[in-house]
C-alpha cells in the first residue's frame, strides 16, 4: 500500500485532491449548520452545567468537568439516574 503512494502520478493525484479541498469555499448552508451546531452544543453544555449544580447542590469540580466535556452524555446520565434531579419524575 505504501509503495503505491511513492509512485509520482499517485502523489500528484493526492496533491491535486488536497489542493481542491483546501481551496474550496464553504457554502452558506455549511456555515449555517456550523453555527447551528455550535449554538446547540453550547446550550447542551449550559444545561448540563445547570444540572451539575442542581443535582449536587454545591460546586463539585468532577461533576462540572463531566458536564462541560461530555454534556450530552451527562444529561442522559442524570436523566437515567435521578430523573434530571426532580425536573422529571422518576
DSSP file (Angstrom, degrees, kcal/mol; ACC not computed):
  #  RESIDUE AA STRUCTURE BP1 BP2  ACC     N-H-->O    O-->H-N    N-H-->O    O-->H-N    TCO  KAPPA ALPHA  PHI   PSI    X-CA   Y-CA   Z-CA
    1    1 A X     >        0   0    0      0, 0.0     4,-1.0     0, 0.0     3,-0.5   0.000 360.0 360.0 360.0 -49.7    0.0    0.0    0.0
    2    2 A X  H  >  +     0   0    0      1,-0.2     4,-0.6     2,-0.2     3,-0.1   0.792 360.0  60.8 -67.9 -26.6    2.7    2.5    1.0
    3    3 A X  H >4 S+     0   0    0      1,-0.2     3,-0.8     2,-0.2     4,-0.4   0.861  99.1  56.6 -67.4 -33.8    4.7    1.6   -2.1
    4    4 A X  H >4 S+     0   0    0     -3,-0.5     3,-1.1     1,-0.2     6,-0.2   0.851  99.8  59.3 -64.9 -33.4    1.8    2.8   -4.3
    5    5 A X  H 3< S+     0   0    0     -4,-1.0    -1,-0.2     1,-0.2    -2,-0.2   0.705  97.1  62.4 -68.5 -18.5    1.9    6.2   -2.6
    6    6 A X  T << S+     0   0    0     -3,-0.8    -1,-0.2    -4,-0.6    -2,-0.2   0.637  76.8 105.3 -82.1 -14.8    5.5    6.6   -3.8
    7    7 A X  S <> S-     0   0    0     -3,-1.1     4,-2.1    -4,-0.4     3,-0.4  -0.463  76.7-128.8 -67.0 137.8    4.6    6.5   -7.4
    8    8 A X  H  > S+     0   0    0      1,-0.2     4,-2.4     2,-0.2     5,-0.2   0.874 104.8  50.2 -59.1 -42.0    4.8   10.0   -8.9
    9    9 A X  H  > S+     0   0    0      1,-0.2     4,-2.0     2,-0.2    -1,-0.2   0.836 110.1  51.2 -70.1 -29.2    1.3   10.0  -10.5
   10   10 A X  H  > S+     0   0    0     -3,-0.4     4,-2.5    -6,-0.2    -1,-0.2   0.910 110.2  49.8 -69.7 -42.2   -0.3    8.9   -7.3
   11   11 A X  H  X S+     0   0    0     -4,-2.1     4,-2.5     1,-0.2    -2,-0.2   0.925 111.6  48.6 -60.2 -44.7    1.5   11.7   -5.4
   12   12 A X  H  X S+     0   0    0     -4,-2.4     4,-2.3     1,-0.2    -1,-0.2   0.907 110.9  50.3 -62.8 -41.8    0.3   14.2   -8.0
   13   13 A X  H  X S+     0   0    0     -4,-2.0     4,-2.1     1,-0.2    -1,-0.2   0.921 112.0  47.1 -63.0 -44.6   -3.3   12.9   -7.8
   14   14 A X  H  X S+     0   0    0     -4,-2.5     4,-2.2     1,-0.2    -2,-0.2   0.890 111.6  51.1 -65.3 -39.3   -3.3   13.2   -4.0
   15   15 A X  H  X S+     0   0    0     -4,-2.5     4,-2.4     2,-0.2    -2,-0.2   0.891 109.2  50.8 -65.6 -39.2   -1.8   16.7   -4.0
   16   16 A X  H  X S+     0   0    0     -4,-2.3     4,-2.4     2,-0.2    -2,-0.2   0.909 110.7  48.7 -64.8 -41.6   -4.4   17.8   -6.5
   17   17 A X  H  X S+     0   0    0     -4,-2.1     4,-2.2     1,-0.2    -2,-0.2   0.908 111.9  49.6 -63.7 -40.7   -7.2   16.5   -4.3
   18   18 A X  H  X S+     0   0    0     -4,-2.2     4,-2.3     2,-0.2    -2,-0.2   0.900 110.7  49.3 -65.9 -41.0   -5.7   18.1   -1.3
   19   19 A X  H  X S+     0   0    0     -4,-2.4     4,-2.2     2,-0.2    -1,-0.2   0.900 110.1  51.7 -64.4 -40.7   -5.4   21.5   -3.1
   20   20 A X  H  X S+     0   0    0     -4,-2.4     4,-0.7     1,-0.2    -2,-0.2   0.924 111.6  47.1 -60.2 -44.2   -9.0   21.2   -4.3
   21   21 A X  H  < S+     0   0    0     -4,-2.2     3,-0.4     1,-0.2    -2,-0.2   0.891 113.6  47.0 -67.0 -39.8  -10.2   20.6   -0.7
   22   22 A X  H  < S+     0   0    0     -4,-2.3    -1,-0.2     1,-0.2    -2,-0.2   0.839 113.9  47.1 -72.4 -33.0   -8.2   23.4    0.8
   23   23 A X  H  < S+     0   0    0     -4,-2.2    -1,-0.2    -5,-0.2     2,-0.2   0.517  85.7 113.8 -87.1  -5.2   -9.2   26.0   -1.8
   24   24 A X     <  -     0   0    0     -4,-0.7     2,-0.3    -3,-0.4    -3,-0.0  -0.471  62.6-135.0 -72.5 133.5  -12.9   25.1   -1.6
   25   25 A X        -     0   0    0     -2,-0.2     2,-0.3     1,-0.1    -1,-0.1  -0.634  22.0-113.7 -84.5 144.2  -15.2   27.9   -0.3
   26   26 A X        -     0   0    0     -2,-0.3     2,-0.1     1,-0.1    -1,-0.1  -0.570  30.4-126.5 -77.1 140.6  -17.8   26.9    2.3
   27   27 A X     >  -     0   0    0     -2,-0.3     4,-2.1     1,-0.1     5,-0.2  -0.345  23.7-107.1 -79.5 167.4  -21.4   27.3    1.1
   28   28 A X  H  > S+     0   0    0      1,-0.2     4,-2.5     2,-0.2     5,-0.1   0.868 120.8  54.3 -62.0 -37.6  -24.0   29.3    3.1
   29   29 A X  H  > S+     0   0    0      2,-0.2     4,-2.6     1,-0.2    -1,-0.2   0.898 107.2  50.0 -65.9 -40.6  -25.7   26.1    4.2
   30   30 A X  H  > S+     0   0    0      2,-0.2     4,-2.1     1,-0.2    -2,-0.2   0.913 112.0  47.9 -63.6 -42.2  -22.4   24.7    5.6
   31   31 A X  H  X S+     0   0    0     -4,-2.1     4,-2.4     2,-0.2    -2,-0.2   0.920 111.3  51.3 -63.9 -43.3  -21.8   27.9    7.5
   32   32 A X  H  X S+     0   0    0     -4,-2.5     4,-2.8     1,-0.2    -2,-0.2   0.928 111.5  46.3 -59.3 -47.0  -25.4   27.9    8.8
   33   33 A X  H  X S+     0   0    0     -4,-2.6     4,-2.5     2,-0.2    -1,-0.2   0.847 110.7  53.4 -68.2 -32.9  -25.1   24.3   10.0
   34   34 A X  H  X S+     0   0    0     -4,-2.1     4,-1.7     2,-0.2    -1,-0.2   0.925 112.9  43.5 -64.4 -43.6  -21.7   25.1   11.7
   35   35 A X  H  X S+     0   0    0     -4,-2.4     4,-2.3     2,-0.2    -2,-0.2   0.922 114.5  50.3 -66.6 -43.8  -23.2   28.0   13.6
   36   36 A X  H  X S+     0   0    0     -4,-2.8     4,-2.5     1,-0.2    -2,-0.2   0.903 110.1  49.2 -62.8 -42.2  -26.3   26.0   14.5
   37   37 A X  H  X S+     0   0    0     -4,-2.5     4,-2.3     1,-0.2    -1,-0.2   0.865 110.5  52.0 -67.5 -33.6  -24.3   23.0   15.8
   38   38 A X  H  X S+     0   0    0     -4,-1.7     4,-2.2    -5,-0.2    -2,-0.2   0.907 110.6  47.5 -65.9 -41.2  -22.1   25.4   17.8
   39   39 A X  H  X S+     0   0    0     -4,-2.3     4,-2.5     2,-0.2    -2,-0.2   0.923 113.2  47.9 -65.5 -44.1  -25.3   27.0   19.4
   40   40 A X  H  X S+     0   0    0     -4,-2.5     4,-2.4     1,-0.2    -2,-0.2   0.910 111.9  49.8 -64.3 -42.0  -26.8   23.6   20.2
   41   41 A X  H  X S+     0   0    0     -4,-2.3     4,-2.3     2,-0.2    -1,-0.2   0.901 111.5  49.1 -62.9 -40.6  -23.5   22.4   21.7
   42   42 A X  H  X S+     0   0    0     -4,-2.2     4,-2.5     2,-0.2    -2,-0.2   0.915 111.1  49.1 -65.7 -42.9  -23.3   25.5   23.8
   43   43 A X  H  X S+     0   0    0     -4,-2.5     4,-2.5     2,-0.2    -2,-0.2   0.899 111.2  49.9 -64.4 -40.2  -26.9   25.2   25.0
   44   44 A X  H  X S+     0   0    0     -4,-2.4     4,-2.5     2,-0.2    -1,-0.2   0.914 111.2  49.5 -63.0 -41.6  -26.4   21.5   25.9
   45   45 A X  H  X S+     0   0    0     -4,-2.3     4,-2.3     2,-0.2    -2,-0.2   0.905 111.6  48.5 -64.7 -41.3  -23.2   22.4   27.8
   46   46 A X  H  X S+     0   0    0     -4,-2.5     4,-2.4     2,-0.2    -2,-0.2   0.907 112.6  48.2 -65.9 -40.9  -25.0   25.2   29.8
   47   47 A X  H  X S+     0   0    0     -4,-2.5     4,-2.4     2,-0.2    -2,-0.2   0.908 112.1  49.0 -65.7 -40.6  -27.9   22.8   30.6
   48   48 A X  H  X S+     0   0    0     -4,-2.5     4,-2.2     2,-0.2    -2,-0.2   0.887 110.6  51.1 -64.9 -38.3  -25.5   20.1   31.7
   49   49 A X  H  X S+     0   0    0     -4,-2.3     4,-1.8     2,-0.2    -2,-0.2   0.918 109.6  50.2 -63.8 -43.2  -23.7   22.7   33.9
   50   50 A X  H  X S+     0   0    0     -4,-2.4     4,-2.7     1,-0.2    -2,-0.2   0.913 110.7  50.1 -59.5 -43.7  -27.0   23.8   35.4
   51   51 A X  H  X S+     0   0    0     -4,-2.4     4,-3.0     1,-0.2     5,-0.3   0.880 105.3  56.5 -63.9 -37.3  -27.8   20.1   36.1
   52   52 A X  H  X S+     0   0    0     -4,-2.2     4,-1.5     1,-0.2     6,-0.3   0.899 113.1  40.7 -63.8 -38.3  -24.5   19.5   37.8
   53   53 A X  H  X S+     0   0    0     -4,-1.8     4,-2.0     2,-0.2    -2,-0.2   0.901 116.8  49.1 -73.5 -40.7  -25.2   22.4   40.2
   54   54 A X  H  < S+     0   0    0     -4,-2.7    -2,-0.2    -5,-0.2    -3,-0.2   0.900 115.1  43.1 -66.3 -40.7  -28.8   21.4   40.7
   55   55 A X  H  < S+     0   0    0     -4,-3.0    -1,-0.2    -5,-0.2    -2,-0.2   0.868 121.9  36.6 -77.4 -36.6  -28.1   17.8   41.4
   56   56 A X  H  < S-     0   0    0     -4,-1.5    -2,-0.2    -5,-0.3    -1,-0.2   0.735  92.4-142.1 -89.4 -21.7  -25.1   18.2   43.7
   57   57 A X  S  < S+     0   0    0     -4,-2.0     2,-0.3    -5,-0.2    -3,-0.1   0.482  75.9  43.6  76.9   0.6  -26.4   21.3   45.4
   58   58 A X  S    S-     0   0    0     -6,-0.3     2,-0.7    -5,-0.1    -2,-0.2  -0.923 105.2 -65.8-158.7 178.3  -22.9   22.7   45.5
   59   59 A X        +     0   0    0     -2,-0.3     2,-0.5    -3,-0.1     3,-0.1  -0.701  48.8 175.7 -80.5 115.6  -19.8   23.2   43.4
   60   60 A X     >  -     0   0    0     -2,-0.7     4,-2.5     1,-0.1     3,-0.2  -0.960  20.5-155.2-122.1 110.4  -18.3   19.8   42.6
   61   61 A X  H  > S+     0   0    0     -2,-0.5     4,-2.6     1,-0.2     5,-0.2   0.860  92.6  52.6 -56.6 -41.1  -15.3   20.0   40.2
   62   62 A X  H  > S+     0   0    0      1,-0.2     4,-2.3     2,-0.2    -1,-0.2   0.923 112.0  44.8 -62.0 -45.2  -15.7   16.4   39.0
   63   63 A X  H  > S+     0   0    0     -3,-0.2     4,-2.5     2,-0.2    -2,-0.2   0.893 113.3  50.9 -66.1 -40.2  -19.4   16.9   38.1
   64   64 A X  H  X S+     0   0    0     -4,-2.5     4,-2.3     2,-0.2    -2,-0.2   0.926 111.6  47.2 -64.4 -44.6  -18.7   20.3   36.5
   65   65 A X  H  X S+     0   0    0     -4,-2.6     4,-2.6    -5,-0.2     5,-0.4   0.913 113.0  48.5 -64.3 -42.5  -15.9   18.9   34.3
   66   66 A X  H  X S+     0   0    0     -4,-2.3     4,-2.2    -5,-0.2     8,-0.3   0.911 111.9  50.4 -61.8 -41.2  -18.1   15.9   33.3
   67   67 A X  H  < S+     0   0    0     -4,-2.5    -2,-0.2     1,-0.2   -18,-0.2   0.885 115.5  41.5 -65.5 -38.7  -20.9   18.3   32.4
   68   68 A X  H  < S+     0   0    0     -4,-2.3     3,-0.5    -5,-0.2    -2,-0.2   0.884 122.0  37.7 -78.2 -38.5  -18.8   20.6   30.3
   69   69 A X  H  < S+     0   0    0     -4,-2.6    -3,-0.2     1,-0.2    -2,-0.2   0.904 131.4  25.3 -81.8 -42.2  -16.8   18.0   28.5
   70   70 A X  S  X S+     0   0    0     -4,-2.2     4,-2.7    -5,-0.4     5,-0.2  -0.408  75.8 156.4-118.4  54.3  -19.4   15.3   28.0
   71   71 A X  H  > S+     0   0    0     -3,-0.5     4,-2.3     1,-0.2     5,-0.2   0.886  71.0  44.6 -54.4 -52.9  -22.6   17.4   28.0
   72   72 A X  H  > S+     0   0    0      1,-0.2     4,-1.9     2,-0.2    -1,-0.2   0.910 117.6  45.7 -62.3 -38.8  -25.0   15.1   26.0
   73   73 A X  H  > S+     0   0    0      2,-0.2     4,-2.5     1,-0.2    -1,-0.2   0.866 110.9  53.3 -70.0 -35.5  -23.8   12.0   27.9
   74   74 A X  H  X S+     0   0    0     -4,-2.7     4,-2.7    -8,-0.3    -2,-0.2   0.897 108.2  50.3 -65.9 -39.8  -24.1   13.8   31.3
   75   75 A X  H  X S+     0   0    0     -4,-2.3     4,-2.2    -5,-0.2    -2,-0.2   0.921 112.3  46.4 -64.5 -43.6  -27.7   14.9   30.5
   76   76 A X  H  X S+     0   0    0     -4,-1.9     4,-2.3    -5,-0.2    -2,-0.2   0.896 112.0  52.2 -64.9 -39.7  -28.6   11.3   29.6
   77   77 A X  H  X S+     0   0    0     -4,-2.5     4,-2.4     2,-0.2     5,-0.3   0.932 111.2  45.9 -61.6 -46.7  -26.8   10.0   32.8
   78   78 A X  H  X>S+     0   0    0     -4,-2.7     4,-2.3     1,-0.2     6,-1.5   0.877 111.8  52.5 -65.8 -36.1  -28.7   12.4   35.0
   79   79 A X  H  X5S+     0   0    0     -4,-2.2     4,-0.7     4,-0.3    -1,-0.2   0.899 113.6  43.6 -63.9 -40.3  -32.0   11.5   33.3
   80   80 A X  H  <5S+     0   0    0     -4,-2.3    -2,-0.2    -5,-0.1    -1,-0.2   0.852 123.3  34.0 -74.9 -35.2  -31.4    7.8   33.9
   81   81 A X  H  <5S+     0   0    0     -4,-2.4    -3,-0.2    -5,-0.2    -2,-0.2   0.868 137.0   8.4 -93.0 -38.3  -30.2    8.1   37.5
   82   82 A X  H  X5S-     0   0    0     -4,-2.3     4,-1.0    -5,-0.3     3,-0.2   0.320  93.4-110.4-129.7  10.0  -32.1   10.9   39.1
   83   83 A X  T  <XS-     0   0    0     -4,-0.7     5,-2.2    -5,-0.6     4,-0.3   0.901  82.3 -53.9  62.1  40.5  -34.8   12.0   36.6
   84   84 A X  T >45S-     0   0    0     -6,-1.5     3,-1.1     1,-0.2    -1,-0.2   0.845  99.5 -65.8  56.9  38.3  -32.9   15.3   36.0
   85   85 A X  T 345S-     0   0    0     -7,-0.4    -1,-0.2     1,-0.3    -2,-0.2   0.885 106.6 -36.3  56.6  48.4  -32.9   16.0   39.7
   86   86 A X  T 3<5S+     0   0    0     -4,-1.0    -1,-0.3     2,-0.4    -2,-0.2   0.337 114.3 105.7  93.0  -7.0  -36.6   16.4   40.2
   87   87 A X  T < 5S+     0   0    0     -3,-1.1     2,-0.4    -4,-0.3    -3,-0.2   0.864  91.8  27.5 -72.4 -34.5  -37.4   18.1   36.9
   88   88 A X  S   <S-     0   0    0     -5,-2.2    -2,-0.4    -6,-0.2    -1,-0.2  -0.997  96.5-112.7-126.1 127.9  -38.9   14.9   35.5
   89   89 A X              0   0    0     -2,-0.4    -6,-0.1     1,-0.2    -7,-0.0  -0.315 360.0 360.0 -61.0 142.6  -40.5   12.3   37.9
   90   90 A X              0   0    0     -8,-0.1    -1,-0.2    -9,-0.0    -7,-0.1   0.454 360.0 360.0 -70.6 360.0  -38.5    9.1   38.0
